[in-house]
C-alpha cells in the first residue's frame, strides 16, 4: 500500500481505464473525500454502491448501479437497478459486473493490516474481483473508522493506494419510535422464543422490536446488519455473552461505533456467509424480522417498489426468510403498519401490483394484530390477514376483493373462518 497525496492519487485515477466501473463502500461508510476526488478526475464512470446515501455524485457522465437503492440513488434518471438477492451480489461482481476500481473506507493500519470497519458486506468479493482483473484497490484511511474483526481485515499489501483523511463517520438521523411502531414491536417480541437468534432489517419497526426485547436473556444476533438497538440489548444484558454478534455491516451513532471498535464480541463477515440461507438455517430458533411496503391476500410481501418505481430492492429479506423457515424453531416475520400515513392508503392490498419480494412467511404483524400464515390454507391466510393485520377502514373492501379473487371468505360477524 502506497500512501499518496490527493494530487498524486488524482494522477493515478486519470490514467485508469476508460469509463471504469467503480465499486464503493455504501450505507454510512462511503469514503466521500476519495469519491469526490475520483469524480473530479474521471469524466465518465459507472458507480456501484449498496444503499447509497445522499452526497454521492449525480451528474452527466456518471451511471449509477445497484441491487439495493438508497436515498442517494433513488429516483435518479441514470440509475441501473440490478435485481438480486444480497447473498448473490458477489456473483454479480465476479461475473456480470466486474469492477475496475474499488474505493474502500478503512481504519488506519494496525500490525500491517487495515479493517473495513463498519462496512464489510460485498467489499471482500469486490476486492477479489478487481484484483483478479488487474484493477485498483484504493483506501481512505480514517482514524475514526472502527477496527472490526472478521472478514474485513485486509493485509496492507491488498491495497494499492491510499490517502489519509480524518473525518467523523456519518450516522443515520435518529427517529423516535411512534405509538404504532411500539405496538408492532411489542407484538413481534411476543413471538420471539427464549434463546432466539435475531435478524432484523432496517427501519422503525425493527428498532421498536429490539426496544421491546431488552428484558430477555440469552439472545443472539446473526443478521445482515445491525444498528443502535443491538447495543441497547447488550447493555441490558439481553445478549448471550458467549455468542458473538454477527453481521456484515453496521451503522448507528458514535456510541455504537465506539462499541464495535476492536470488540471481539462483534464479527463482521462477508455477505456470502451472513446471508447464505444454508448457514442461516443452521442457527436454531432464527427469527427473521423484516418490514414491507405492502402485503396482499396471497400472503406475499413487496419491499422494493412503490407505484412501479424502485424504492429499495430485495436486500437480504429473501435470504433470511428462506433461512428462518428451515431453522429449527425458526420464524419468518413480516411486520408493518396497517396504514401508510403519508400516502393515506392501506398497506394491505388484495393483490400486489408489482414484483413480489418474499412469500411463505410464518407471521404478518401490524399494530392491529398477528396473522398466522404457516400451516393455514390459502383462504384462512387471507381471512387472518384481513381480520388481524389490515386496518379496520380497509377490511370491507379487502373482503369484497378477496371474494372476487376466489378466496372463500366469511361474512363479518358470522362464525367460521380462520382459527
N, C-alpha and C positions, 0 to 999 in steps of 0.2 A: 504494500500500500504506500503510495506516494502522496504526501500532504502538499497541496498546491495552494497558491493564491487564487482568488477568484478570476483574475485576468488570465492566469495560466490555464485554469480549467476551461475558461471560455475558448481558448485556442484549441484545446483538446476536443471540445464539443463541436467546434466549427469544422474540424477535419473528419467528423463522423460520417457514416453513410448517408446518402440522400434519403430524405423522408423516413427517418428511423421510427421504429415502434419503441416507445419509452414506457416501461412499467415503473410505477412509482408507489411508494407506501401510501395506503389510503387511510380511511377513518380519521383519527385525530393524530396521526403520526406522519403526515405529509411533510417532507423536507422543503418547505416553501422557498427558502433562500436559494437552494440549489435548483429547484424547478424554475424559479424566476430567471436565474442565470441562463439556463437552457433555453427558455422562451425568448430571451433577448438575443440569443446567439443563433438559434436554428430557425429558419424561416418556416419550414413545413415539417410537421411530425405527427405521429399518432400517439395519443396519451391514454394509457391503460391504467385504471385505478379502481379499487373497490370502495363503494360508499364514499365517494369524493365529497369533501366539504367545500363550502364557499371559499373562494380565493384562488382556485386553480385557473390556469389560463383559459380564456374564452375569446378567441379571435379567429379571423380568417387564416387559414393555413394549419390550424390545429383541429385534428379529428379526435373526438372523444370516444373511447371504447370501454365497455364494462359489461359484466354479467350481473352486477348489482348497482343500481343507480342511487347515488346520494344527492343531496341538495345542490352540490356544486356542478352536477351534470344534468339534473332533472329539467326536462323541457327544452334542452339546447338543440338547435337545428342540426348541428354536426354530430349528434350522438349516434353511435352504432351500438345497439344493445344485443348482446350475445346470450340467449337463454341457456342457463347451465346450473346444475346443482353445484353448490360450492365445493363439494368434495371432488368434482371433476374439473374445476377450473385449472389446476395444474396441468392436466392433459391438454387443455386448450393452448396453454403457453408452450407446451412441448411439441404440439402438432400443428394446429391451425393458425396460431397467433404467436410465432416465435419472436422474442424481443431482441432488439439491437442494443438497447441501453437499459440498465436497471438503476434507478435512483432510490437509495435507502436512507433512512434516518436512524442513526445508531448512537450507542453510548460511546464514550471515549475508550481507548484501548486499556485493557487490563490483562496482564500476563500474555501479551501477544494476541489477544482476541478482542473483538467488539461484540456487542449484543444488539440484536434488532429491537430490543426493548419492548415496547407496548404493542408492536405490530409484527407478528411472525407470519401467520396466515399463509398466503400463497407465495411469499417472497423467497423462501428457500428453493422452491421449484423454479421461480423466475430466474434466480441467480444461476442455478444449474443449467437452465436452458440457454441463457445468454452466454455463459462461458463455453458451452458446447459449440456455439457458432462463432466464437471469437469476438463477441461484443464486449461492452464495457460495464463494469460494476462501479458505481460512484457513490460514496457515502458522505453524508453530512454528519460530522462528529459533533455531538452535543453533550456537554457535561450534565445537562438537565434530564437527558433520556435515561430512564432506569436501566440497570443491567439485570436482565431477566434470564433465568436458566431454562434449558430445554433445547429445542431445535433452532433457536435464533442466535446461538453463539457461533460466531464465524472467526476463523483464523484471519489475521490481518492480511495475509497473502491472498485471500479470496477476494479482496477488494483492490481494484486497480488504482483509483484516485480518490482523494477525499479533500474536503475543505472543513475548516473548523468554524463552528457557529455556536454561540451561547445564547439560546433563546428558551423562554418558558414554553412548555408544551401546552397546546390548546386543550380546552375541556368543553364538553357539551354544556349548554345552558341548563342549569338546574330547573326541573319542572316540579311544582308541588303536586302531590297526589290528590286527585279530585275525589269527591264522595263516590262517584261511580266507579273509579278505578279501585278505591279502597274496598268497596263492596265486592267487586270481582276478585280482588286479591284474597279476601277472606274466604270466598267460596272455593277458589283454587287451592288455597292452603289446606282446606279440609280434605282434599283429595290426595294430598301428599302423604305417603305412608311413613312409618318410622324408618330411620336409617336410609332414606332415599338418596339417590344421586340426581342432582338437578341440572337441567339445561334450560336456559331462558334466553329469549330473543331480546330485541331492542324495543323500548317503549315504556309508556307509563304503566301499563298493566303488569308486565314482568317486574318492574320496580315495586309495585304495590304487593305482588306476591312475596317477594323477598322480605319486605317490611312486615308481612303477616307471619313469617316463619321464624322470627328471632327467638321465640321461646322453645323451639325444638332443639333436639340434641342428636348428634351422630350423623348430620347431613354431610353430603359430599357434593362436589361440583365437577362435572365433565361437560363442557359447553363449548360452543363456537367462540363465545366471548363472555365477558362479564364486566360489570361496572360497579359503582359505589355500593350497591346493595349487598354484594358479597362481603365487602369489608364490614358492613353492618352485622352480617351473620357471624363473622369471625369475632368481632368484639363482643357479641352477645353470648359467645360460647356455643353457638348452634352447629358449628362445623366440627367434624371428626378430626382431631389434631394429628392423627396418624395417616390421613389420606391427603395427598397433595391436591391443591386446587388446579385443575387442568383446563386450559382453553387454548385458542390460537391467537387471540388479540384481546386487548383490554383498553377501555377508556373511561375516564371519570375525572374527579377533582384531584388537586395536588396531594391530598392525604392518601388517596388510592395509589398514586404514582410512588409516593414515598414507601408505602407498604410493600409493593411488589419489587422494589429495588433490592437486589441481592437477597431475596427471600427464598430459602429452599422449600418453603411450603407451596410455592407457586411454580408451575411448569407451563410454559407456552410452547406448544408443539405445532408442527406444520399441519395445514388443513387436511392433508391426506390421512392423517391419524385421527384428529379430533372429530372429523366429520365422516369417517368411514362407518357406514351403518353396521358392518360386522363387528367392529370394535365397540361401537355404542351398545350393541345388543349384548355384549359380554358383561356389561355393568348391571348388576342386579338392581331392581327397583328404579330404573332410569325413568324419571318423569320429565318429559319434554313439554315445555310451556311456551307456546308461541301465540302471536296475535294474527289478525287478518283484517282486511278491509271490508270483506263481505263473506258471508256463508250462504248456502242455499239449502233447499229442502232435500236435495240429494246427498246432504252431508259432505259437501265439497267446500273448500276454502280458497278464496282469492286473496293473496297477499302481495300482488305485484302490479296490478293495473287499476286505474281509475278513469272511467269514461274513455276507454280504448287508448289511454295514454300511459306509457310505462311509468310507474311510480317508484318501484324498487327492483324486485326480481325474486327468484326462488330463494336466494340466500341458502342458509343451512336448514331451513324448515323441512324440506323433503327428506334430507339425510336423517334428521333426528326423529321425525315421525316414524319412518321405517324402522330405525334402530330401536326406538322405545317400544314399538309393537312387538318386537322379538326379544326384548329384555325380560328376564324372569321377574314377574311382578311389576313390569314397566307400564307406563301410561303415556299416551299422546293426547295432549290437551290443547285446544284452541280457545283462547279467551279474548273477548272483545265486548265493547259496549253495545247495547241493543239498538242504539240510535246514534247516528252521526250528527253531532251538534252543529257543525259548520254547514254541511250540505242539507241539514234538516230532513234526513231520509233514514229509513230503516237500514240497518246493516245486514238484516236477514232478508233475502230475496227469494222468489220462487225458484229461479234457475239462474246461475251465473251467466252473464252475457259475454264475459271474457274468458281467458285461459284459466284453468284450474292450477293452483299452486300445490295443494296437497288434498288428500282424501283418506277415508278409512281411519278416522280418529277414534279414541276412546270416549272423549267428552268434548262438548261445547259448553262454554261457561260465559254468561253475561251477568250484569247486575240483577237480572230478573230471576236467574236460577241456573240449574245444571241439567243439560240433556245428556243422557247416557246413550251413546251411539253403538259401541261394540256389543254384539250379541243380540241386537234387535233387528227385526226385519225392516225393510225399507219404509213401509207405512208407519211403523212405530217410531222409527227415527224421525220422520217428518213431523209426526204428532208431538214428539218430545221437543223438537226444535221450536215449533210454534208455541207450545204451552209454557216452556221453561226458559227459552232464550230470547225469543222475539219480544219487542216492545208491545204493550197492550194495544197501542194505536194501529199496529200493523197486523194484528193476528187475524182479523176477519178477512182482510184482503188476501193474506197468505193462505188461509184455509180454502178460500174460493179458488185461488190459483192452483193450489195443490190438488184439488179435486179435478180440475181441468187437465192437470198433468198425469192423472191416473192414480194418485195416492188415495187409499180408502180411509179418508179422514172422517172422524165422528163429528157430530154437531156439538157445539159448546153446551155444557151442562148436562149432556146425556152420558150414561155410564159406558164403559168400554174404552177402547183406545189403548194407548201405551201405558205400561205399568211402571 
